[in-house]
């Protein structure tokens, strides 16, 4: 059989050209997926702070995880409080696009968005297991995103300390009367509750707590737990260390992201951020649990700290005031009411399970 060479070469060329045309979109897509993002993350906490800035599960650790998981396509430069912006200016900075990300706690934005406090912790509320279940399985994360959407922001959990200590007091707290006129550093919804009992509430960044407590500018302060509190030296300014965890039965670190930046990322990088944030929650929580027991032992045995629960009548009154305060706030703010209803409904459901599972185990 005779082959027409000209026709053969023409057909071959057409085939090759078609192959290039078909392959071009795939090549372009692959090239686009290699786009590199260089972002800045600010932080509400001072340089060197374990958990809140550096160490296992910290924001700096998160940035490292993201960089490695993305193969260098997503690079996040971290700046602690004061290194780029003031400690509590992260919300505005990310919303305005000055920086792309911020690490803090949502209850710092209570003056702007009262309902945001529910995404850090709620007094007498869900424990860490319940909180993460509400966020990821109970609609909490969706509400968080809806709450921040008008500000052009997206948020995710990026850490958790677990239950926190009631705090440090220069003088013993034995009755409700001892709270009247007390000046205390405490953020979030618990501050509202304390104020109802005559406490003057102050919101101070972590780096300002010790000097204020030492000089008597405040009479009491809550921060995190034994390891973190010891590092700040709070035991050198006050010796009465109370617990119950009533005010913060859990504590979620917030990863705040500018929504335009978030929407500009390919899906795989968005997923890397979400999974790195989830990994940081687990790692930071396990780090906190592992270090607090030794730190508390040291504080009591070597630093003269008196650690004990708040008296039961005080806790009982705090619980009553908390219920009234939360309901009043919810009824006064539509956004707060929406989040409150979701949170409380999930809390009731979770409590029925916890009463049969965790509570008997803890009481053994």
Secondary structure, 3 states (H helix, E strand, C coil): CCCCHHHHHHHHHHHHHHHHHHHHHHHHHHHHHCCCEEEEEEECCCCCCECCCECCCCHHHHHHHHHHHCCCCEEEEEECCCCCCCCCCHHHHHHHCCCCEEEECHHHHCCCCHHHHHHCCCCCCCCHHHHHHHHHHCCHHHHHHHHHHCCCEEEEEEEECCCCCCEEECCCCCCHHHHCCCEEECCCHHHHHHHHCCCEEECCCHHHHHHHHHHCCCCEECCCCHHHHHHHCHHHCCCEEEECCCCCCCCEEEEEEEHHHHHHCCHHHHHHHHHHHHHHHHHHHHHHHHHHHHHHHHHHHHCCCEEEECCHHHHHHHHHHHHHHHHHHHHHCHHHHHHHHHHHHHHHHHHHHHHHCHHHHHCC
